[in-house]
């Protein structure tokens, strides 16, 4: 399950522009 979460975070980082949302996503991990 952790691997799936990491995959989703990685996909989000690739798909979304590098701004506060990416930092927020990593903060939740």
N, C-alpha and C positions, 0 to 999 in steps of 0.2 A: 504494500500500500504506500510505503514511503517512496518507493521508486516512481510510482504513478504520480504522486504529488510533485516530486522533483521534475518529472517530465512536463507536467502542466505548468509549473513555474518557468521552466526553460522555454516552453512554447509561448508563454505570455511575454517573456522578456524579448523574444525574437519578433513577436507580432506587434507589441506596443512600443511607442516611442520612448526614448530614455528620459523619463521625467519622474516625478514623485510617485506615480502609481507603481512603477517597477520597484522602487525602494520600499514602498508599502507592502508589496507582495512578498519580498524577501524578509521583511520584518515579521510577517505572520509565520514564516517558517522558523 
